[in-house]
Amino acid sequence: MKNKANEKIKTYGPKGFRERFLGEENPMHLLFKSNSDHFFCLKVEEMMQLRYTVPPSKHNCFTLLFITSGTHIMKIGYEEYQTYPNQLIVVPAGQIFSIEHININYCGFICLFHPDVLIGKYGNREMFNEFDFLKISGTPKITIPEKDAAFILNLLNRLQTEYLENDIANLNIVQSYLMALFCEMNKNAKKTLKIGSAATVLSNKFKELIYANIKTRHQVKFYASLLSVTPNHLNKSVKSSTGKSATKWIEETILLEAKYLLFQTTLSVSEIAMQVGHEDHSYFSRFFKKHEGLTPVQYRKMIDKS
């Protein structure tokens, strides 16, 4: 008999995501070509919008949105982001995200690309370290000055043309356009982020570590040791950089992973407790209710009803 605790956690690919949240009979599917699981770029207003809200989910591709009018709202990790005209938002591959409210009153571009697209003729895995917004621990939203918005639109229009006018997009060309887009984004990201701040650098390293170790390690002192600082210094740095303590980041990451497992799997509450590092499932249930106002069982029933 298959051990449920070892059951594969579902992460959506582009086609699976569209069928689940846009509806299988949606005529919008005709816009997508055979290689759209690796790349596509389309105008949001040319696509039919989501038909269903999106509970905590993961995607195996990066998703980039540029808003030209209206407001887009979604959660990335535990944070809610409202994206306005001349702003970009990126959901990294493997990051947990959710959309709690369906909103059709916005326009812009959506560009989806698989990590493999970035590792080709002109790129390598090191480039992921060059762009903070591609990291799960990074800052996903970037504001583009009015004078630079035309450059962003030009690159997105070129990506859309490459996708629409060719049966199979030339991924070398796509990669070149994406690199140019990332450099424009990075230029503006560095104007708004305290890239040189020691506290910010330490906080980003801490967030990378908790995403990698959250299933087994919940103590601030463990992460402080990995980063060669004291727990007190780590707490102060994370608090000053993010507005939340290191302990709060750990708690929110546990809850986010638990909510994802409650939605995406049939694991029992006790099995999910084990998956997020809590051997005592009763304590886990109390912890979950304290922060969410619902028990894990109640949360799962709420998701099922929606």
C-alpha positions in Angstrom: 0.0 0.0 0.0 1.3 3.5 -0.9 2.5 5.5 2.1 0.5 8.7 2.1 3.3 10.5 3.9 5.5 10.0 0.8 2.8 11.1 -1.6 4.1 13.5 -4.3 3.1 17.1 -3.6 1.3 18.6 -6.6 2.9 21.6 -8.2 1.0 23.0 -11.2 2.4 23.1 -14.7 0.9 25.8 -17.0 -1.7 23.5 -18.6 -2.8 22.0 -15.4 -3.2 25.4 -13.8 -5.2 26.7 -16.7 -7.6 23.7 -16.6 -8.0 23.9 -12.9 -8.7 27.6 -12.5 -9.9 28.8 -15.9 -12.1 25.8 -16.6 -11.4 23.0 -19.1 -14.0 24.3 -21.6 -12.7 27.9 -21.6 -12.0 28.9 -25.3 -9.0 30.8 -24.0 -7.1 27.5 -24.2 -6.9 28.0 -28.0 -4.4 30.8 -27.4 -1.8 28.4 -26.1 0.6 26.4 -28.3 2.5 23.2 -27.9 5.5 24.8 -26.2 3.5 27.1 -23.9 4.4 24.9 -20.9 7.9 26.4 -21.3 7.0 30.0 -22.4 4.2 32.3 -23.3 3.6 36.0 -23.3 0.1 37.5 -23.8 -2.0 40.6 -23.0 -4.1 40.0 -19.9 -7.1 41.7 -21.5 -7.0 39.2 -24.5 -7.3 36.3 -22.1 -10.5 35.3 -20.3 -9.9 35.9 -16.6 -9.8 33.3 -13.8 -13.1 31.6 -13.1 -12.1 30.3 -9.6 -10.1 31.7 -6.7 -6.7 30.1 -6.2 -6.0 28.6 -2.8 -2.3 28.2 -1.7 -0.6 26.7 -4.8 2.8 26.3 -6.4 3.8 26.6 -10.1 6.9 25.0 -11.8 7.4 28.2 -13.9 8.1 31.8 -13.2 5.1 34.2 -13.7 5.7 37.9 -14.5 2.8 40.4 -14.6 3.1 44.0 -15.8 0.1 46.1 -15.1 -0.8 49.0 -17.5 -4.2 49.9 -15.9 -6.3 48.9 -13.0 -5.2 46.9 -9.9 -4.1 43.3 -9.5 -4.2 41.7 -6.1 -2.6 38.4 -5.0 -0.7 36.8 -2.1 2.9 35.7 -2.6 4.1 33.7 0.3 2.3 35.3 3.3 2.3 38.8 1.9 -0.6 40.4 -0.1 0.6 42.6 -3.0 -1.5 45.2 -4.9 0.1 45.9 -8.2 -0.8 49.2 -10.0 0.0 50.7 -13.4 3.7 50.7 -14.3 4.5 48.0 -11.7 5.8 44.5 -12.3 5.3 41.5 -10.0 7.1 38.2 -10.3 6.1 34.9 -8.7 9.2 32.7 -8.6 9.0 29.0 -9.7 8.2 26.9 -6.6 6.9 29.8 -4.5 3.5 29.5 -2.8 0.9 32.0 -4.0 -2.8 32.5 -3.8 -5.5 34.6 -5.3 -8.4 35.1 -2.9 -10.6 37.5 -5.0 -11.3 37.4 -8.7 -10.8 40.7 -10.3 -11.2 41.4 -14.0 -10.6 45.2 -13.9 -6.9 45.3 -14.9 -4.9 45.2 -18.1 -1.3 44.5 -18.9 0.9 41.6 -19.9 1.4 38.1 -18.4 4.6 36.3 -19.2 5.3 32.8 -18.1 8.7 31.0 -18.5 10.2 27.8 -17.2 13.6 28.0 -15.4 15.2 26.0 -18.2 14.5 28.9 -20.6 17.0 30.9 -18.6 19.7 28.3 -18.9 20.6 28.1 -22.6 22.9 29.7 -25.1 23.2 33.0 -23.3 22.6 32.1 -19.7 23.4 29.8 -16.8 22.2 29.1 -13.2 24.4 31.9 -11.8 22.0 34.5 -13.3 19.4 33.6 -10.7 21.7 35.2 -8.2 21.9 38.4 -10.2 18.2 39.2 -10.0 16.6 39.4 -6.5 13.1 39.2 -7.9 13.7 35.7 -9.3 14.4 34.4 -5.8 11.8 33.0 -3.4 13.3 35.2 -0.7 13.4 38.3 -2.9 11.2 41.3 -3.3 8.7 40.5 -6.0 7.3 43.9 -6.9 9.1 46.6 -8.9 7.9 50.1 -9.8 8.9 51.4 -13.2 9.3 55.1 -13.7 7.1 56.6 -16.4 10.1 57.4 -18.6 11.2 53.7 -18.5 7.7 52.1 -19.0 8.0 52.3 -22.8 11.1 50.1 -22.7 9.3 47.5 -20.6 6.3 47.5 -23.0 8.6 47.3 -26.0 10.3 44.1 -24.7 6.9 42.5 -23.7 5.5 43.3 -27.1 8.5 41.6 -28.7 8.1 38.6 -26.5 4.4 38.4 -27.4 5.2 38.7 -31.1 7.8 35.9 -30.8 5.2 33.7 -29.1 2.2 34.5 -31.4 3.9 34.6 -34.8 5.9 31.4 -34.6 4.6 27.8 -34.2 7.4 27.1 -31.8 9.1 30.1 -30.1 12.8 30.5 -30.6 13.9 30.1 -27.0 17.3 31.8 -27.7 15.5 34.9 -28.8 13.1 34.6 -25.8 16.1 34.3 -23.5 17.7 37.4 -24.9 14.6 39.5 -24.5 14.1 38.2 -21.0 17.6 39.1 -20.1 17.1 42.7 -21.4 13.8 42.8 -19.4 15.5 41.6 -16.2 18.2 44.2 -16.6 15.7 47.0 -16.9 13.8 45.7 -13.9 17.0 45.3 -11.9 18.0 48.9 -12.6 14.8 50.1 -11.0 14.7 47.5 -8.3 18.1 48.8 -7.0 16.7 52.3 -6.8 14.0 51.2 -4.4 15.6 48.5 -2.4 18.4 48.9 0.2 20.6 46.4 -1.7 23.7 47.5 0.2 22.2 47.2 3.6 23.8 44.5 5.8 20.5 43.8 7.5 18.8 43.3 4.1 21.5 40.9 2.9 21.3 38.9 6.2 17.5 38.8 6.1 17.5 37.5 2.5 19.9 34.8 3.4 17.8 33.9 6.4 14.6 33.7 4.3 16.4 31.4 1.8 17.4 29.1 4.6 14.0 28.9 6.3 12.3 28.0 2.9 14.9 25.2 2.6 14.7 23.9 6.2 11.2 24.7 7.4 10.2 21.0 7.5 12.7 20.2 10.2 14.1 23.4 11.8 12.1 26.1 13.7 14.6 27.6 16.0 16.1 31.1 15.5 19.3 30.0 17.0 19.7 27.2 14.4 19.6 29.8 11.5 21.7 32.3 13.5 24.4 29.6 13.8 24.3 28.9 10.0 24.7 32.6 9.4 27.5 33.0 12.0 25.6 35.6 14.0 23.9 35.7 17.4 20.1 35.0 17.6 19.7 38.6 19.0 21.6 40.1 16.0 19.6 38.0 13.5 16.2 39.1 15.1 17.2 42.8 15.1 18.4 42.6 11.5 15.3 40.8 10.2 13.0 43.1 12.2 14.7 46.3 10.9 14.7 45.0 7.3 11.3 43.4 7.0 9.2 44.8 9.9 8.7 41.2 11.3 10.8 39.2 13.7 12.7 36.1 12.7 10.3 34.0 14.8 7.4 35.5 12.9 8.9 34.6 9.6 9.4 31.0 10.8 5.8 30.8 12.0 4.3 32.2 8.8 6.4 29.9 6.7 5.2 26.8 8.7 1.6 28.0 8.3 2.0 28.6 4.6 3.4 25.2 3.9 0.7 23.6 6.0 -2.1 25.4 4.1 -0.5 24.4 0.8 -0.5 20.7 2.0 -4.1 20.9 3.3 -5.2 22.0 -0.2 -2.9 20.0 -2.5 -2.8 16.6 -0.7 -5.0 14.1 1.0 -2.5 13.8 3.9 -4.2 13.6 7.3 -3.6 16.5 9.8 -1.2 14.4 11.8 0.8 13.6 8.6 0.9 17.3 7.7 2.0 18.2 11.2 5.0 15.8 10.6 5.7 17.3 7.2 6.1 20.8 8.8 8.2 19.5 11.7 5.6 19.1 14.4 5.5 15.6 15.9 2.7 16.5 18.2 -0.3 17.0 15.9 -2.5 18.3 18.8 0.1 21.1 19.3 0.1 21.7 15.6 -3.7 22.1 15.5 -3.6 24.6 18.4 -0.8 26.5 16.7 -2.7 26.6 13.4 -5.9 27.8 15.0 -4.1 30.4 17.1 -2.9 32.1 13.9 -5.6 31.3 11.4 -8.8 31.3 13.6 -9.7 27.8 12.2 -8.4 24.3 12.9 -6.7 22.5 10.1 -9.8 20.4 9.5 -12.0 23.5 9.3 -9.6 25.1 6.9 -9.6 22.1 4.6 -13.5 22.0 4.7 -13.6 25.7 3.8 -11.3 25.1 0.8 -13.4 22.1 -0.3 -16.5 24.2 -0.3 -14.9 27.0 -2.3 
